């Protein structure tokens, strides 16, 4: 059992049994919460609710060091986003499963994430990080997938402005070949102008499933929003590409919930990709949401369930969980 940071000590010991009991309690309380307009879980009774983008990190820097590859002076946030904190919030809100995405705080060492997969089998899938410029990145992918049980990797070209040639370079071909062999999933934290380089690889390796994080951070606050939206929409021609409906709070020019000024762009993406290739994800667990200036989980759920009017009831079930279940192989029950 990983240690908790002092600020998370109140979460207590979370076992698989306690977590499942918590989900049952959340379901039984759904009707009352719905009547208060807080969490209408009953509207999607029987449908999985899967957070497809969840960062967690350890509160124990001795066992799991913080090795931020881009910031040598990095210090972790005051509240640790531990798996215990995540499980508490999942139980409270009826989130059935989650895709754990390695946070940059632990760098290329996915050990904490892999340990959480082992401790709670069946509840999580894992997307790790490997250095995209490391010559042996294909072997790193194989190690983390075959030996540590991860589902794939996340790459962040957005951190490499002007230095992103590795996206489509010949040196990356073995990585994509290995991903196709392993059935690994790649997700990309990528800026919209970088999408054409990614498209080269998507076209060349149709067997690699690719997820675009956060609507490719389309710049709706500048003059290039329309052109950048077209770049993302262009990828809809490839059936191997999915898009996360996430971080509307970041791309929205106003930054005010429910981020209606981003809805026209989201509608274009929805019309292009359809409801079967959109995924819901939120980013950070529990109190770390407010710590990072992010929406609450209640708001994240309400955004999909209530605020985006062009989503049908069927769309909402797909985006909130069924699509992630199909992509990562979670059971629907």
N, C-alpha and C positions, 0 to 999 in steps of 0.2 A: 504494500500500500504506500503510495507516495505521500510525503508529508504535505500538510497544508501550510500556507503562509499564515502568520498571525492574524491577518485581516480576514482570512477565510476559515479560521479555526471553527467558527460557529456552524459551518455547513455539516460537519460531522462525518461519520463513516458511511459511505454509500456503497451498498452491495447491489448486485443485479436484482435480488429479490425485493429489496427496499425500493429500488427504482421502479420496478413493475407495479408494486403496490401503489406507489405515488401516481403512476399513470392511471390506475383504476380510480384512485381518489379524485384525480382531475376530471375524469370522465363523469363521475357521479355528481360533481359540482357544476357541470357545464350548464345545466338548465338555469340555475340561479345566477350564474355569471352572465349568461346571455340576456336574462331579463334586465340586468343592469347596463346592457349595451357594451360589455367589456370584452367577452371572449365567446362568440357564438360557435363553440365547438360542435354543437348538435347539427349545424348546417352541413357538416361534412362527416356525419357519423359513419364509421366503418372505413373511411378513407385514411391512408397514412398521411401524417404531417412530418415531412423530412426537411430539416435545415441542411441545404446543400453547400453551405459555406460557413463553417464554424472554426474559428481560431481558438486554440487553447494553449496554455503554457504552464509550466511547472512553477510551484512556489519554492522549490528546493534547488537552489542554484549549485549546490554541491554535487548532487546526483545528475542534474541536468543543466549544465552551464549555459549561460547566455553568450552566444558567439555571433553576434550580429555582423554579417559580412560587409556591410556598407557603412557602419557607424562604430568605430572602435571605442568611442566614449559612451556607448549606449548603456542606459540603466533601465531596468524593467519598471513598468508602471507600479504605483503603490499597491493596487489590488491585483492579485494574480488570477488569471483566467483559467483556473484549474478544471480538470474534468469533473471534480466534485461540484464545483459551482455550476457547471453546465448541466449536470444531471439533476440538480435541485430545480433549476429553471425549466428543464424539459418536463419534469414531473408536474410542476405547477401549471404549465400551459398546455399540456397534452401533446407535446412534441414527441413523436414515436421513435425517431431515429435521426442521426446526423452524419454528415460527411465532414470529417475532421481535416482541415487544411493547415498544414504546417505553417506556423507563424514565423516571420523572419527573425524574431528575437533569438531563437535557438539555431539560426543559421542552417547549415546543411546537415545537421545531426538530427535525424527524425526519431531518435530513440524514445523520447517521451510520448510522441504520438503513437508509435508502434506498441509501446507498453499499454496504452489505453485500449488499443484494439484487442490485445490479449486479455486484459482484465475484464472487458465487457463484450465478449464475443456475440456477434449478431446485432449489436446496437449501433455500431459505427462502421464506416468505411474510411479509408485514409488516403489523402493526397499529400505526398511529401514534397521536399525541395531538394534539388541537386544543383550544383554550380553549372550553369548553362555553358560556361566556357571551359570546363574541365575536360581534358582530352579523353578520359575514360568514362564519360558520362553514360554511355550505353551499359557498361558493366555495373555502374552505380544503380541505374534503374533496375537491372536484373536482380541485384542484391536486395534492394528494398521491397521489390514485388515478390520474388520467389521465397526469400528467407525471412522477411519481416511482415509479410502479409498486406502491404500497401496495395491500393488499387491503381495508383499512377502517380504522376508528378504535376506540380504547378511550376510554371516558369513566369518570370516577371520582366518582360522586355521594357516595361514602362520605367524601370530603374536604370535602363541603359540608353538614354537618348543619344543618338549619334554613334552608338557603339553596339548596335543590335544586329550586326551582320551574321552573328551566330544563328539567328532565327532560321535562315534559309541557306546557310553555308554548306558546302560539301562535307565539312567535318561533323555536321549534325545528322547526316544521312544514317549512320549506324544507330543513332539514338532512336530515330523514327522506325527504322527496320526492326529494332528490338521491341519497341512498343507494339508494333503490329504483330510480332510473334507472340508476345506475352498477353495481348488483349488489354494493354494498359490504357488508361484514360489520361489525357493531358488537359490541364486547364491553364489558361493564360490571363495574367494580369497585364493587360496590353492597352496602349493608347491607340485610338482609331487610326491615326496615320501609319501605324506600323502593321496594320492588317494585311496589306498586299504582300508583304514578305511571308507572313504566316500562310496566306492563301497558296503560295507556291508549294508548301509542304502538304497542306490539306489536299490539294489536287493530286500530288504525287503519291500520297499514302492514304487512300480512302478507307483503309481498314482501321485507322487510328481515330478513336472518338475524341473530339476536341470540344472543350467548354470555354466560352468567352466570359470572363468575369466582368461584372459591373457594367454591362452594356458598353464595353470598351471605352469607358470614361469619355463618352462623346462630349465635346466641349460646347455646351449650350449657352455658356456665358460669353462666348466670343462670336466671331463672324463665320466660323467654319462648321457650325453645327449641322447644317444641311449636307455639306459635302462629306463630313465624317459619318453621318447617319447612312449615307449611300454606301460607304465602304463596308459598314457592318451588314447592311441589308444584302449586299452582293454575296456574302458568305452563305446566305440561305439556300443557294443553289446546290450546296453540298450537304447531303443527308447526314453526314458524320459530324455536323457542327450543331452545338446547343448554345444557348445564351442565358446567363443569369440575370433575372430581373432583380437587381440588387443595387444598393447605394444610390437610389434616386435622390436621397438627401444630399449627395455630393454633386451630382450633375445638375440638379435643379437650380436655376438662376436665383430663385428666392431663398431656397433652403428651408422653406416652411412646409411642415406637414399639412396636407398630404402630397405636396410637390406636384400640383396640377400643371404647372408650367412645363413639366417634363412629359406629360401624358401624350401630347401629339407625337413626339418622337417615339415613345414606347408603342404607340398605336402602329406606327410604320414598321417597327420591328416585329410586332405581333402579327401584322398582316403578312409579312414576308416569311417568318419562320413557322407561323401557326402555333396553336396552344400545346402541341406535343413536343416542342423542342425549347420550351422556356422552363426555367428552374428558379425556385425561390431560395434565397439564402440571406443571412443577416450579419454574420461576421464575428461578433464577440458575445460572451455569455454574461448574464446577470448584471452586477453592478459595474462591470467593465464597459458596458454600453454607454452609460452616462459619463463615466470616466473619460471616454474618448469622444464625447459630444455626439453620440449616435442615438437614433430613435430607440424607444423601448421595444421589447418584444411584442407587447400589446399593440403598439402602433404598426409594427412590421406585419403582423397578422391582419390587422384591420385594413391596411393598405390593399392587400390582395383580396380580402373577403368582401370589403364594403366600398372602397373608394374608387377603384378602377372600374368604371361602369361597363366598359366594353368586354370585360371578362364574363363569360357565362358561368353558371354553376358548375358545369362540367369542366370548363377551363380552370376554374379555381382549384378543383380537386387535383387536376393534372399538375398544375404549376406548384401547388403546395406540397405535393408528395408523390403522386403516381409516376410522374416523369422521372424523378430521381430514383424511385424504386426500380423502374425499368432500366435505367442507365447503369446504376451501380449494382444491381442485382439484389436489392433488399426484398424480403418477402412482403407481400401486400397485407398480410394479416398481422 
